[in-house]
Amino acid sequence: MSILVDENTRLLVQGITGKEGQFHTRQCVEYGTTVVAGVTPGKGGQHMDSIPVFNTVEQARRETDANVSMIFVPPAFAADAIMESVFAGIEVVVAITEGIPVLDMMKVYHVVKAGSSHLIGPNCPGIISPGKCKVGIMPGPIHREGIVGVVSRSGTLTYEVVDQLTKNGVGQSTCLGIGGDPVIGTNFIDALKLFEADPDTRGIVMVGEIGGSAEEDAAEFIVREVSKPVIGFVAGLTAPPGRRMGHAGAIISGSSGTAQAKIEAMEKAGITVVRNLGELGKTAAEVFSV
Amino acid sequence: MNIHEYQAKELFKKFDIPIPRGRVAFNLKEAKEIAEELAVLPVVVKAQIHAGGRGKGGGVKLAASLEEAAKVAGEILGMTLVTHQTGPEGKKVGKILIEEGLDIDKELYLGVVPDRATASLVFMASEAGGMDIEEVAASTPEKIIKQQVRPGEGLQPFQGRALAYGLNLEPEVVKQFIPVVAKLYNLFMKHDCSLVEINPLVITRDKKLVALDAKINFDDNALYRQQEIEDYRDLTEEEALEVEASKYNLNYIKLDGNIGNMVNGAGLAMATMDIIKLAGAEPANFLDVGGGASAEMVENGFRIILSDKNVRGVLINIFGGILRCDILARGVVEAANKVGIQVPVVIRMEGTNVEEGRRILDESGLALQVAADVWDAASKVATIAKSA
C-alpha cells in the first residue's frame, strides 16, 4: 500500500498548457501515472498530447472522474486554483507553485480544512508512491518501491535523501514533500498519521528545516501516537537568524525555529536524528534493518 | 522586506494610527529645520537603520534645546551604529527621524504576527511595553494577551475589546485603543505585512495613545501586488552582493566563512552549508540557484561567489534528478572558463547521465575535483580550506 496516491489515482493538471505543466505532465505519464485531464481557462476543447483540456476543474472532474489534481498555476492565481479544486470535490490537491502570498494561503487553509480535500503544499515537489504513481516534479528513477515513508519540507534535499535510501536498499512506500512555505495544507503530523495507519509502511524518514515549530510538534505527536521507527534530519544548523533561507518558511525568528532546538526535541522523542547528511542512507538501512 | 521606522510611520499616518509629529532628515541642515519647525522641546533624534536595539547602541537621543538637537543630530548622522542585530561591523546611519518628545505615562506593546500552525494572525498586547517582547514572553508569559484572527473571517469587534480590557486601560484610553487595533489589522491585510509591531505604544500624561515606534515587515511573495511598498525598499541597507544576486533571481546570503557553495534547492543548500561545517570548514554563503540549475544560473552564481574576497574554495552540489548531468557539466565548464576561476572547485552532481557529466568535467582541463557523494565533497572542500 501507500498513502494518498496509488494505482487508482486519476490525475488532473491545472496549468497543463504552460511550459512547466507540459514538461512535468509528460514526466508523470512516463512514470506510469494515469493523467486524465488538464485545465487551462480559455483552452477548453484543446489537447495536450492526447490529454483533454478543460476550462474548469468542475467540468474536468465530471467528465473524466479525476480524483487528484496537480497545480502549476502562477503564484498570483494559485490560491484560486486550489479553491477551485477543493470546491470541485478533488480528493488530493497537490500545489507545486512557489511564491503564493501567505495571506492568500491563510484564507485557503481554512476552506480546505472545512472540506474533505487533502492539500499538499504549496511550494513542494509533490508526492510519489514508487512503482504506482508520481504526482509532482521529483525524478522518478531515484525511487524504489518499499516499506519506508518519507516526509520532507524540502525539494532537492528530499531527492538526496531518497537517492541514499534507494542506494542502501531501503525502498519507499510513499514520499511526499509538504512544502517550504509557512502555511501549508499537510503538515508533518498529518503525514505521520497516514504513515502510521498504512500497514505497508514500516518506518518513517522525516526531513525538517529551520523555521516554525512543526518539527517540535511532530516530535510530541510521535511520542504519543507513532509506533513505527522514525529517522530524522534537520537542515539549517549554520543558518543565520532573521534571514529567509530560500524557502519562505525557513527563517529563525528571534530564538525560535532553530535547527538545534528541533534536533533536541526530536531526539527527546526517540527519533534517530542523523547529523551527517552523508550517512542518512546507511543509518536508515540499519534502523529499518533491511 | 524591511522598511525604516519613518516609512512605517508614514503608513501609520495613512491608516490614521496616531504617531508623534516629526519628519525624516537626510542631512544636518534638514534636521535643524525640522527641529525648529516642531516648535516644542524636548525633541527626539532617532537613527534610521534596518535593525533593532538602536537606543542601546546610542542611536536614539533626547535633546532639551535646539542647540543640543543640532549637536546630537550631527553625532548620529554618519555614525556607525552597532546593535545586537547589526553584527559587530555595525551599520552607517544616513537618515535620522526628528520627532517631538512626549510626556509619557505608560508604555504598552501591540503587535501582529502570522501564526503558521493555526494559519491565522495573532494580535499580541502587553502592559510591559518598551521591552523585548521575546523576553517578556519567556519570563512573564502571563503579561501577554493574545487574539487569533482568521483572515478569511476578519477581525471581530469583540477581539479589540478583549485586548483593550485585558490591558486594564482607563475608559478614555480604551476608546482610542480599539480603533487602533482595527486600523492595524487593515494595514496588515491591505499591504501583505508579515509583521507589524508598535513597541512602545505609549499613553501620554494627557491620556493620548501614540505609536512611539513602528516596525513593519512585508511578505516578499506578495510584493508583486504592493508596488507602493516596493518603492520603500532601501538598497543601501542590504548587502551589496545580495542585491546583485537578486538581479539574477539568485537566492544568495553572505556569511562569514571562506568556502563558497552553490546548490540547487534551498533545503539542500542549507544542508550543504551544514555538512561543510561538519567537515571542519566554514561556509561563505547560502546560494540556491533554483531546482532547475541552468548553465546561466551557474555562471551568475560563480560571479557572485567569487566577488566575495574571503572565498578560498567552492563546492558545487547539484542534485539534478531530471536535469541531465552532461548538460550541467558543460554549463559548469563553460561558466568556469568565462568567469576565470582562481580557486579550487569541488563538484558533486547527481542525476541522469551522471557518468557522462563526470567525464566532461575530468577532461575539461580545469582544476575541478569531482566528488562521489555529499560527504566526499564536504571533506574535499574542508581539505582545501585547511591548506588555504
Interface residues (C-beta under 8 A of the other chain):
Chain A: Q27 P75 A76 G99 I100 P101 V102 L103 D104 M105 M106 K107 Y109 H110 V111 I137 M138 P139 P141 I142 S152 R153 S154 G155 T156 L157 T158 Y159 E160 D163 G180 P182 V183 N187 V207 E209 I210 G212 S213 A214 D217 F233 A235 G236 L237 T238 A239 P240 G242 R243 R244 M245 G246 H247 A248 G249 A250 G254 S255 A259 R275 N276 L277 G278 E279
Chain B: Q85 P114 R116 A117 A119 S120 L121 E134 R150 P151 G152 M189 D192 S194 D219 D220 N221 A222 Y224 R225 N251 I253 L255 V263 N264 G265 A266 G267 L268 A269 M270 A271 M273 D274 I275 I276 K277 L278 P283 F286 D288 G291 F319 G320 G321 I322 E350 G351 T352 D373 V374 W375 D376 A378
